[in-house]
Amino acid sequence: MNSNIKLAWRNLWRNKRRTLITIASVFFGVLLSTMMSSMQEGSYSSMIGNIVKFYSGYIQIQRADYWENKTINEAMEVTDELYEIVADVPEITNVTTRMESFALASSEMVTRGVLVTGVDPAKEDKITELSRWIVEGEYFGHSENGVLIGTDLAKYLNLALHDTLVLIGSGYHGAGAAAKYSIQGILKFPNPQLNKQGIYLDLPTSQEFLSAPGMVTSMILMVEDQYDLRPALKKLRDRVRQPHAVMSWEEMNPDLLQMVEGDRAGAVIMKAIVYILIAFGIFGTIMMMVVERTREMGVMVAIGMQRLKLAAIMFFETMFIGLVGVIAGFLVSIPMIAYFLYNPIRLTGNMAATMEQFGMEPYM
């Protein structure tokens, strides 16, 4: 076996130019495929991260009928038992609660439907880094009855910092909900939908506005990354009982999941085409090697060399070409990927606007 490997390696370098050209085709194929896959997965991670951090979290605990109806009447009280169940799941890294409802936001003669989210300021900031997206004003905790509002919504309502915003909606079990709040901060998210509709109150203020003291619509749970999601879900579903339900971000965002899976399938086809082209290139090289060495191989068989051993040498030559190209492709692609991970390319113009429409930051 060792002699076969040595012979195969030496045979490769009898025609260095041909071998290097073939290795280069494998190298560039691996480099292209790796960069393409990394950009794709980076886009998916950005998109999922934005959805998970800004809205759904990785996991939510709600009343069983809340997600279908999205009504304040399906709000719940978070009991000590629920907190104990969550605390017993080691994969859970952060927990917060939210009160979400829809309302009308008004300013003089202008009105728009908005998503009102009541949050625990300290816990929410650990999960969504909400304070990071403030472009004007300040985060919760510096004034009473203040709200944070998306930048596009503020422009639409013609409101600026410290102006008064009127919210009108329906509270718990049909109670009236109407109040005035001072704009404490203006937020600019990479997600355009939140910029157009997002309003944040601190949790006690939102509960008072909706006449639902001590109640929340969801318990938001975070894990370290996607790999911890499955075990955490299994443990929670084994212990959380009716009237509560456990949902993952995938169940809450099926359209996003289908889009990612469809795009991945398209990428597999593209990579398959690249690999087929490379395979034919290697095949052509091997055919030339065989044709050029027909007489040599005939003499070797004539003096007693086994055909099986000759085939093994050719096999190892082919494997060496592939392995050298793959390893070289990986070695070059790793620092390139690492560089763009920490120094992403910022997109502008229509491309940036398109990515923001899909909930992604305009970076590649």
N, C-alpha and C positions, 0 to 999 in steps of 0.2 A: 504493500500500500504506500509506504513512504517513498519508494523508488518511483511509483506512478506519479505521485504528487510533485516530486522534484523534476521529473521529466516534463510534466505539464507546465510547470512554472518556467522552466528554461525555454521550452518551445515558444511560449508567448513572446519572449523578447528577441526571438530570431528576426522578427519583423516589427520593430518598435513602433514605427509610424502607424501601421494598421492597428496594432493593439491599443495605442493611445487614443486613436480616433474612435474606436469602438467603446473604450472605457469612458471617453468624453460624452458619447451619446447617452450612456447610462447615467453618468454624473449629472448632466443637465436635466435629464428626465426626473431624477430623484429630487434635484434642487427645485425644479418647477413645481413638482407635485407637493413637496413639503411646504414650500412657501404658500402655495394656493390653499392647502389644507389649513395651515396656520392662520391665514387671513380669514378664511371661512369660520373657523372655530372661534377666532377672536371676535368676529362680528356677532356670532351667536351668543357668546358669553356677554358681550356688551348689551345686546338686546334683552337677554334674559335677566342680566343683572339690573338693568333699568326697571324692568317690570317688577322683579322681585323686591328691589330696594324701595322703589317709589310707591308701589301699590300693594301687591299681594303678599309679599314675603314668600319664603319657601313653602311654609305650611300655615294653614289657618284652622283654628277651632271655632266653629260657629254653631248656632242652632241649625238643626237638620234642614229646615225649609228656607233659611235665609238666602242662600245663593241663588235659588230659583226666583224668589219674590223680590229680593233687595228692598225690603220694607223695614222701617224702624220698629214696627210691631213685632218683628222677630228678633229684637235685641235680647240679650241675656245678662245674667249676673255671673261674674267669674268667681267661683267658689274656691275655698282653700283646697278642696279635693282636686280640682283641676290644676292648681298651681303645684300640688304635690306630684301629680302624675307627670307633668312637664319636667319638674325638677329631677325626676328619676330617669330621664332619658339623657344620657351623657352627650349625645350628638347635638343637642339643642344648645346654641351658644348665646342667644339673646331672645328675650320675650318682651312684648309690649301689647297694649290693648288699644283699640280704636273705636270711635263712634262715628259711623259714616251715614250720611243722609243727603238727599237732594233738596235744594231750595232755590228760590229766586233771589238774585243779588241785584239791588237797584241803586241808582244814583241819579237824582233829579228825574229826567224823563226816559232814562235808558235802563233796560232790564235784561238779564240773561240767566238761564238755568245753570246752576253750579253744583259741584260736588263738595259738600261741607264735611271735613274730616276733623274730628276731635282727637287729639294726641296727647300722650304723656311726654312733655318736652324733653326731659333728660333721656328716657328710654328710646324715644323715637329718633333722637339725634344719633344714638349709638348704631341704630339699624340703617336709617336712610340718609344720615348726615344732612338732615334738612337745613341746618344752619349754613351749610356750605353753599347753598344755592341762593342765598340772600344777596341781592345786588344793591338794594337800598334799605335803610332802616336797620332793625336789630331783631334778634331772636326772642322767643318767649322769655318771660321772667323779669322784664324791665318795666312793664306797665300793665294795668288792668284792662280787661275787655278789649284787648288788641287782637287783630287778625293778621295772618300772612296771606297774601294774594298773588296769584300768577301774573306775570308781567303783561301778557296779552289781554287778560281779563281787565287789568287796571287801565290799560289804554282804551279798551272798548267802553268801559264805564266812565272814562275821563276822570280818573281818580289818581291822586298823588299821595305821597307819604303824609300821614296824620289826617287825611280826609276821612269823612264819615261814610261808612258803607251800611246799607240797610239789607237785612236778610229776612225773607218771609218764606215760611214753609209749614209743614204739618208735623206736629210732635207725636209723642208716644200715645197710641190708642186715640188718635184724632184730636189731641190737644193742640191749640193754636201755638204757632211758633213765629215770633216776630221780635226783632231786636236791632239795635244800632251799635256798630263797633267802629273803633278807630283803626285805621290801617297802620300797623306797627312795622311791617316789612313787606318788601316786594321780592318775589321769587322768580328766577329764570331757570327752568329745567331744560334738559336736552329733549324732554318729551313734550311736543307741542300741545297735546291734549290737556296735560296738566297746566300748562301756561294759560290755556284758554278757559279752563273750568275750575281750577284748583283753589280752594280756600281752606285754610287751616286755623282751628281754634285750639286752645288748650282743653284737655278732657273735661274738667269740671264745668267750664263755660259752655261747651257743646252739650253736656248733659242737662244743664239748666235751660239752654235754648230749646231743647227738644222735650223738656219735661220728663226726663228719664234719669233721675238721680241714681248713681251707682251702677248704671247699666252700660253695656258696650255691645257693638254689633259683631266684633271679631277679636280673637286673640291671635296675634301675629308671632310666628316662631321662625327663627333663623337657624340654619346650620352652617358649618364651616364652608362647605361647597357641595356641588351636586352629588358627589360620591357618598355623602352622609345622609342624603335624602331618604333613600329606600329603607335603611335600618331604622331611622327615626320614625318614619311613617308606620312601619310594621308595629313597633312598640306602642305607639300612641293608639293605633286602631285596635290593638288587643285590649286596651284598658279604658278608652273613652267610650261611654255608652250614650244612648238616647237620653234626653232630646238633643244631644250635641253630635256634631259630625266633624271628621277630620278631612281636610282637602289639601292636595298638593298644588303647586303653581301650575303644573301641567293640566290638571283638571279644571282649574279656573281660567286658563288661557289656551283652550284647545286650538284656536286658529293659529296662534304663534307656534305651537308645537308642530302642527301640520306643515306650516311654512318651512320650518327648520328641517324637518324630515324630508320634505320634497326637495329642498335645495341640496341637502346632503346626497340624495339619490342622484340628482343631476351631476354633482361633483364626482361621484363614483364612476359614472359613465365617461366623463371627460378624462379622468385618470386612467380608466381602462383603455381608452383610445391611445393615450400617450404611451402606456406600457406596451400595447400591441405594436405600435410603431418602433419602439425600442427593441422589442423582441425580434421583429423582422430585420432590424439592423444587425443585431447579433447573429441571427441566422445566416444573413448574407456573408458576414465575416467568417463564420465557421465553414460555410460552403467553399469560400475562397481558399481557406486553410487546407481543406481536404483536397480540393482540385490541385493546388500547387504541390501537395505532398503525396500525390497518388503513387508515383514511382517509388518514393522513399518508403511508403507504407507497404507497397508490394514486396520490396526487398526484405523489409523487417519480417513480414509474414513468411516469406520464402526461407529465411534462415532460422525459423522456428518460433517467432514471437506469437503468442496466443492472440487471436482476434479479440477476445474478451478484454485482455489487458490493454490492447490498442484503443478499444472503445472507452475504457476507463480513463485513459490519458486524455482523450478528446473531451470527455465529460468534465474532467477537472479543469481543463483549459477554459471551457465555457463558464464553469462556476467561478474561476478566478476573475475573469473579465467582469462578470456581474458583481461579485463581492467587492472588488476594488472600486468599481464605479459607485456602488451603493454607499460604501464606507466614506469615500471622498465626498459624496453628495451630502451625507449627514454631517460630516465634520465642518463643511463650509456653511451649511444651512443653519446650524445651531447658533453660532455667533450673530448671523444676520437676523434670525428670528428674535434672539435676545435683545438686539439693538432696537428693533422696531417695536418690541414689547414695551420698552421704557422710553422710546422716542417715536411715538406714532406719528404718521403723516396726517396733518390737519387738512381736511377737504374744505373747499369753498364753493360758492355759487350753487348751481342746480343740484350737483351731487350731494352737497351738504344738506340742502333742503330736503332732498329725497330721503336721506338716511334719518334725519330728524323726524320725518313723517312716520317712519317705522319704529320710532322710539329709541334710536341709537345716537350716541354722540358722534359728531361728524369727524371721526378719526379712522385711519386705516392702520 
